[in-house]
Each structure stands twice: as C-alpha cells, then as structure tokens.
C-alpha cells in the first residue's frame, strides 16, 4: 500500500518534493544494489516530480540526502555530480536508517520564478 503522502506539493512559487527512494515508478522495485545506482534513480524520481510541478533542476535551492552509511558519501557524491549540475543547490546529507535494500532517499525544495 502506498504511503499517505503527495510526491510533491506546490504552493505559489514553492515546490517541496517528498523524499524520493530509488524505486522504479512503473514496478515499485528497488533500482540498483550500489549507492551510485540508487542515487541516480532517486534523482531521476526527484526530476520527474520537479517536472510535474513545473520546475527544473535550475529551480532547486535545497536538496536533502539521507544515506544509510556515511561511508557511502564519496560514491553518492560522484553519482550526484553526474546528474545535478553547477551551480549546485544547497545540500544537507544525513545518516539514517531505511528499510532493507534501500541505501539513499533524496528530497528537494524548489522555488520557481513568478511570471511578471
């Protein structure tokens, strides 16, 4: 059963993307066994919610990365930098416990320009 939450909520120019797991949106299955693979999938999921909310990576001001093991930081950073381009948004990375098989969860905060 899906969790009782919205994948993203937009209020005016602000779009909050819920924590995205490395799940295939079609099957709900975990994508990848490494933190690099899972980071890439979680970021693809973030991008999909951004797009659905009318935003792009350029609108993201903050990303929060939740890792199950701080030792995965370098591998996560490499995958992250291959997808998120400079100028990079602000970011917080914390160590958490996630369900078995999940190594990363990522959420985002975007602020869109208001049309004049």
mmCIF file of the C-alpha atoms, coordinates in Angstrom:
data_MODEL
# 
_entry.id   MODEL 
# 
loop_
_atom_site.group_PDB 
_atom_site.id 
_atom_site.type_symbol 
_atom_site.label_atom_id 
_atom_site.label_alt_id 
_atom_site.label_comp_id 
_atom_site.label_asym_id 
_atom_site.label_entity_id 
_atom_site.label_seq_id 
_atom_site.pdbx_PDB_ins_code 
_atom_site.Cartn_x 
_atom_site.Cartn_y 
_atom_site.Cartn_z 
_atom_site.occupancy 
_atom_site.B_iso_or_equiv 
_atom_site.pdbx_formal_charge 
_atom_site.auth_seq_id 
_atom_site.auth_comp_id 
_atom_site.auth_asym_id 
_atom_site.auth_atom_id 
_atom_site.pdbx_PDB_model_num 
ATOM 1   C CA . UNK A 1 1   ? 0.000  0.000  0.000   1.00 0.00 ? 1   UNK A CA 1 
ATOM 2   C CA . UNK A 1 2   ? 1.416  3.402  -0.942  1.00 0.00 ? 2   UNK A CA 1 
ATOM 3   C CA . UNK A 1 3   ? 2.346  5.830  1.827   1.00 0.00 ? 3   UNK A CA 1 
ATOM 4   C CA . UNK A 1 4   ? -0.218 8.560  2.596   1.00 0.00 ? 4   UNK A CA 1 
ATOM 5   C CA . UNK A 1 5   ? 1.678  11.485 1.084   1.00 0.00 ? 5   UNK A CA 1 
ATOM 6   C CA . UNK A 1 6   ? 1.980  13.648 -2.001  1.00 0.00 ? 6   UNK A CA 1 
ATOM 7   C CA . UNK A 1 7   ? 5.083  13.213 -4.153  1.00 0.00 ? 7   UNK A CA 1 
ATOM 8   C CA . UNK A 1 8   ? 5.281  16.978 -4.394  1.00 0.00 ? 8   UNK A CA 1 
ATOM 9   C CA . UNK A 1 9   ? 3.318  19.951 -3.140  1.00 0.00 ? 9   UNK A CA 1 
ATOM 10  C CA . UNK A 1 10  ? 3.405  23.358 -4.803  1.00 0.00 ? 10  UNK A CA 1 
ATOM 11  C CA . UNK A 1 11  ? 2.261  26.497 -3.001  1.00 0.00 ? 11  UNK A CA 1 
ATOM 12  C CA . UNK A 1 12  ? 2.765  29.542 -5.197  1.00 0.00 ? 12  UNK A CA 1 
ATOM 13  C CA . UNK A 1 13  ? 6.379  29.563 -6.341  1.00 0.00 ? 13  UNK A CA 1 
ATOM 14  C CA . UNK A 1 14  ? 7.498  26.942 -3.788  1.00 0.00 ? 14  UNK A CA 1 
ATOM 15  C CA . UNK A 1 15  ? 7.606  23.237 -4.676  1.00 0.00 ? 15  UNK A CA 1 
ATOM 16  C CA . UNK A 1 16  ? 8.505  20.703 -1.987  1.00 0.00 ? 16  UNK A CA 1 
ATOM 17  C CA . UNK A 1 17  ? 9.398  17.287 -3.372  1.00 0.00 ? 17  UNK A CA 1 
ATOM 18  C CA . UNK A 1 18  ? 8.854  14.436 -0.921  1.00 0.00 ? 18  UNK A CA 1 
ATOM 19  C CA . UNK A 1 19  ? 11.714 12.084 -0.172  1.00 0.00 ? 19  UNK A CA 1 
ATOM 20  C CA . UNK A 1 20  ? 12.300 10.008 -3.273  1.00 0.00 ? 20  UNK A CA 1 
ATOM 21  C CA . UNK A 1 21  ? 13.518 6.452  -2.947  1.00 0.00 ? 21  UNK A CA 1 
ATOM 22  C CA . UNK A 1 22  ? 15.433 4.548  -5.634  1.00 0.00 ? 22  UNK A CA 1 
ATOM 23  C CA . UNK A 1 23  ? 12.281 2.823  -6.854  1.00 0.00 ? 23  UNK A CA 1 
ATOM 24  C CA . UNK A 1 24  ? 11.223 2.188  -10.422 1.00 0.00 ? 24  UNK A CA 1 
ATOM 25  C CA . UNK A 1 25  ? 7.975  4.182  -10.774 1.00 0.00 ? 25  UNK A CA 1 
ATOM 26  C CA . UNK A 1 26  ? 6.475  1.501  -13.025 1.00 0.00 ? 26  UNK A CA 1 
ATOM 27  C CA . UNK A 1 27  ? 7.208  -1.557 -10.867 1.00 0.00 ? 27  UNK A CA 1 
ATOM 28  C CA . UNK A 1 28  ? 7.872  -0.154 -7.408  1.00 0.00 ? 28  UNK A CA 1 
ATOM 29  C CA . UNK A 1 29  ? 11.034 -2.275 -7.268  1.00 0.00 ? 29  UNK A CA 1 
ATOM 30  C CA . UNK A 1 30  ? 14.365 -1.022 -5.923  1.00 0.00 ? 30  UNK A CA 1 
ATOM 31  C CA . UNK A 1 31  ? 16.709 0.007  -8.765  1.00 0.00 ? 31  UNK A CA 1 
ATOM 32  C CA . UNK A 1 32  ? 20.346 -0.928 -8.200  1.00 0.00 ? 32  UNK A CA 1 
ATOM 33  C CA . UNK A 1 33  ? 22.375 -2.558 -5.489  1.00 0.00 ? 33  UNK A CA 1 
ATOM 34  C CA . UNK A 1 34  ? 25.011 0.185  -5.145  1.00 0.00 ? 34  UNK A CA 1 
ATOM 35  C CA . UNK A 1 35  ? 24.629 3.636  -3.662  1.00 0.00 ? 35  UNK A CA 1 
ATOM 36  C CA . UNK A 1 36  ? 25.619 5.138  -7.045  1.00 0.00 ? 36  UNK A CA 1 
ATOM 37  C CA . UNK A 1 37  ? 22.822 3.294  -8.864  1.00 0.00 ? 37  UNK A CA 1 
ATOM 38  C CA . UNK A 1 38  ? 20.309 4.092  -6.155  1.00 0.00 ? 38  UNK A CA 1 
ATOM 39  C CA . UNK A 1 39  ? 21.340 7.758  -6.026  1.00 0.00 ? 39  UNK A CA 1 
ATOM 40  C CA . UNK A 1 40  ? 20.867 8.063  -9.787  1.00 0.00 ? 40  UNK A CA 1 
ATOM 41  C CA . UNK A 1 41  ? 17.381 6.531  -9.596  1.00 0.00 ? 41  UNK A CA 1 
ATOM 42  C CA . UNK A 1 42  ? 16.330 8.660  -6.620  1.00 0.00 ? 42  UNK A CA 1 
ATOM 43  C CA . UNK A 1 43  ? 17.490 11.773 -8.505  1.00 0.00 ? 43  UNK A CA 1 
ATOM 44  C CA . UNK A 1 44  ? 15.575 10.678 -11.628 1.00 0.00 ? 44  UNK A CA 1 
ATOM 45  C CA . UNK A 1 45  ? 12.498 10.387 -9.419  1.00 0.00 ? 45  UNK A CA 1 
ATOM 46  C CA . UNK A 1 46  ? 13.133 13.862 -7.967  1.00 0.00 ? 46  UNK A CA 1 
ATOM 47  C CA . UNK A 1 47  ? 13.454 15.227 -11.521 1.00 0.00 ? 47  UNK A CA 1 
ATOM 48  C CA . UNK A 1 48  ? 10.128 13.646 -12.510 1.00 0.00 ? 48  UNK A CA 1 
ATOM 49  C CA . UNK A 1 49  ? 8.337  15.308 -9.584  1.00 0.00 ? 49  UNK A CA 1 
ATOM 50  C CA . UNK A 1 50  ? 10.036 18.627 -10.353 1.00 0.00 ? 50  UNK A CA 1 
ATOM 51  C CA . UNK A 1 51  ? 8.852  18.409 -13.955 1.00 0.00 ? 51  UNK A CA 1 
ATOM 52  C CA . UNK A 1 52  ? 5.302  17.504 -12.897 1.00 0.00 ? 52  UNK A CA 1 
ATOM 53  C CA . UNK A 1 53  ? 5.305  20.580 -10.648 1.00 0.00 ? 53  UNK A CA 1 
ATOM 54  C CA . UNK A 1 54  ? 6.557  22.875 -13.413 1.00 0.00 ? 54  UNK A CA 1 
ATOM 55  C CA . UNK A 1 55  ? 10.138 23.101 -12.126 1.00 0.00 ? 55  UNK A CA 1 
ATOM 56  C CA . UNK A 1 56  ? 13.614 22.123 -13.284 1.00 0.00 ? 56  UNK A CA 1 
ATOM 57  C CA . UNK A 1 57  ? 16.935 21.472 -11.548 1.00 0.00 ? 57  UNK A CA 1 
ATOM 58  C CA . UNK A 1 58  ? 17.693 25.187 -12.001 1.00 0.00 ? 58  UNK A CA 1 
ATOM 59  C CA . UNK A 1 59  ? 14.819 25.976 -9.604  1.00 0.00 ? 59  UNK A CA 1 
ATOM 60  C CA . UNK A 1 60  ? 16.118 23.724 -6.805  1.00 0.00 ? 60  UNK A CA 1 
ATOM 61  C CA . UNK A 1 61  ? 17.521 25.669 -3.873  1.00 0.00 ? 61  UNK A CA 1 
ATOM 62  C CA . UNK A 1 62  ? 17.950 22.775 -1.414  1.00 0.00 ? 62  UNK A CA 1 
ATOM 63  C CA . UNK A 1 63  ? 18.444 19.021 -1.559  1.00 0.00 ? 63  UNK A CA 1 
ATOM 64  C CA . UNK A 1 64  ? 18.465 16.722 1.441   1.00 0.00 ? 64  UNK A CA 1 
ATOM 65  C CA . UNK A 1 65  ? 20.224 13.390 1.011   1.00 0.00 ? 65  UNK A CA 1 
ATOM 66  C CA . UNK A 1 66  ? 19.606 10.604 3.505   1.00 0.00 ? 66  UNK A CA 1 
ATOM 67  C CA . UNK A 1 67  ? 22.262 7.867  3.444   1.00 0.00 ? 67  UNK A CA 1 
ATOM 68  C CA . UNK A 1 68  ? 22.210 4.631  5.409   1.00 0.00 ? 68  UNK A CA 1 
ATOM 69  C CA . UNK A 1 69  ? 26.006 4.682  5.746   1.00 0.00 ? 69  UNK A CA 1 
ATOM 70  C CA . UNK A 1 70  ? 28.239 7.778  5.905   1.00 0.00 ? 70  UNK A CA 1 
ATOM 71  C CA . UNK A 1 71  ? 30.958 5.711  4.200   1.00 0.00 ? 71  UNK A CA 1 
ATOM 72  C CA . UNK A 1 72  ? 28.862 5.976  1.005   1.00 0.00 ? 72  UNK A CA 1 
ATOM 73  C CA . UNK A 1 73  ? 29.366 9.760  0.786   1.00 0.00 ? 73  UNK A CA 1 
ATOM 74  C CA . UNK A 1 74  ? 32.070 9.724  -1.915  1.00 0.00 ? 74  UNK A CA 1 
ATOM 75  C CA . UNK A 1 75  ? 30.179 7.268  -4.136  1.00 0.00 ? 75  UNK A CA 1 
ATOM 76  C CA . UNK A 1 76  ? 26.937 9.212  -3.678  1.00 0.00 ? 76  UNK A CA 1 
ATOM 77  C CA . UNK A 1 77  ? 28.725 12.496 -4.499  1.00 0.00 ? 77  UNK A CA 1 
ATOM 78  C CA . UNK A 1 78  ? 30.078 11.045 -7.744  1.00 0.00 ? 78  UNK A CA 1 
ATOM 79  C CA . UNK A 1 79  ? 26.620 9.907  -8.897  1.00 0.00 ? 79  UNK A CA 1 
ATOM 80  C CA . UNK A 1 80  ? 25.074 13.174 -7.654  1.00 0.00 ? 80  UNK A CA 1 
ATOM 81  C CA . UNK A 1 81  ? 27.531 15.329 -9.601  1.00 0.00 ? 81  UNK A CA 1 
ATOM 82  C CA . UNK A 1 82  ? 26.822 13.385 -12.793 1.00 0.00 ? 82  UNK A CA 1 
ATOM 83  C CA . UNK A 1 83  ? 23.156 14.449 -12.629 1.00 0.00 ? 83  UNK A CA 1 
ATOM 84  C CA . UNK A 1 84  ? 22.931 17.705 -10.648 1.00 0.00 ? 84  UNK A CA 1 
ATOM 85  C CA . UNK A 1 85  ? 24.825 20.470 -12.435 1.00 0.00 ? 85  UNK A CA 1 
ATOM 86  C CA . UNK A 1 86  ? 26.593 23.546 -11.108 1.00 0.00 ? 86  UNK A CA 1 
ATOM 87  C CA . UNK A 1 87  ? 25.702 25.915 -9.684  1.00 0.00 ? 87  UNK A CA 1 
ATOM 88  C CA . UNK A 1 88  ? 24.756 23.298 -7.117  1.00 0.00 ? 88  UNK A CA 1 
ATOM 89  C CA . UNK A 1 89  ? 21.843 23.829 -4.763  1.00 0.00 ? 89  UNK A CA 1 
ATOM 90  C CA . UNK A 1 90  ? 22.444 23.933 -1.033  1.00 0.00 ? 90  UNK A CA 1 
ATOM 91  C CA . UNK A 1 91  ? 22.507 20.427 0.425   1.00 0.00 ? 91  UNK A CA 1 
ATOM 92  C CA . UNK A 1 92  ? 22.321 18.591 3.706   1.00 0.00 ? 92  UNK A CA 1 
ATOM 93  C CA . UNK A 1 93  ? 23.415 14.970 3.967   1.00 0.00 ? 93  UNK A CA 1 
ATOM 94  C CA . UNK A 1 94  ? 22.467 12.888 6.980   1.00 0.00 ? 94  UNK A CA 1 
ATOM 95  C CA . UNK A 1 95  ? 22.832 9.293  8.038   1.00 0.00 ? 95  UNK A CA 1 
ATOM 96  C CA . UNK A 1 96  ? 19.548 7.444  8.609   1.00 0.00 ? 96  UNK A CA 1 
ATOM 97  C CA . UNK A 1 97  ? 18.025 4.010  8.811   1.00 0.00 ? 97  UNK A CA 1 
ATOM 98  C CA . UNK A 1 98  ? 15.941 2.996  5.789   1.00 0.00 ? 98  UNK A CA 1 
ATOM 99  C CA . UNK A 1 99  ? 14.119 -0.258 5.058   1.00 0.00 ? 99  UNK A CA 1 
ATOM 100 C CA . UNK A 1 100 ? 16.322 -3.200 3.991   1.00 0.00 ? 100 UNK A CA 1 
ATOM 101 C CA . UNK A 1 101 ? 17.799 -2.856 0.496   1.00 0.00 ? 101 UNK A CA 1 
ATOM 102 C CA . UNK A 1 102 ? 17.446 0.945  0.409   1.00 0.00 ? 102 UNK A CA 1 
ATOM 103 C CA . UNK A 1 103 ? 20.663 2.962  0.636   1.00 0.00 ? 103 UNK A CA 1 
ATOM 104 C CA . UNK A 1 104 ? 19.502 6.515  -0.121  1.00 0.00 ? 104 UNK A CA 1 
ATOM 105 C CA . UNK A 1 105 ? 16.498 8.850  -0.081  1.00 0.00 ? 105 UNK A CA 1 
ATOM 106 C CA . UNK A 1 106 ? 16.518 12.382 -1.518  1.00 0.00 ? 106 UNK A CA 1 
ATOM 107 C CA . UNK A 1 107 ? 14.079 15.280 -1.215  1.00 0.00 ? 107 UNK A CA 1 
ATOM 108 C CA . UNK A 1 108 ? 14.178 18.724 -2.790  1.00 0.00 ? 108 UNK A CA 1 
ATOM 109 C CA . UNK A 1 109 ? 12.902 22.244 -2.337  1.00 0.00 ? 109 UNK A CA 1 
ATOM 110 C CA . UNK A 1 110 ? 12.416 24.332 -5.466  1.00 0.00 ? 110 UNK A CA 1 
ATOM 111 C CA . UNK A 1 111 ? 11.473 27.991 -5.820  1.00 0.00 ? 111 UNK A CA 1 
ATOM 112 C CA . UNK A 1 112 ? 10.075 28.946 -9.210  1.00 0.00 ? 112 UNK A CA 1 
ATOM 113 C CA . UNK A 1 113 ? 10.116 32.375 -10.755 1.00 0.00 ? 113 UNK A CA 1 
ATOM 114 C CA . UNK A 1 114 ? 6.780  34.123 -10.559 1.00 0.00 ? 114 UNK A CA 1 
ATOM 115 C CA . UNK A 1 115 ? 5.670  35.390 -14.006 1.00 0.00 ? 115 UNK A CA 1 
ATOM 116 C CA . UNK A 1 116 ? 5.530  39.185 -14.074 1.00 0.00 ? 116 UNK A CA 1 
# 
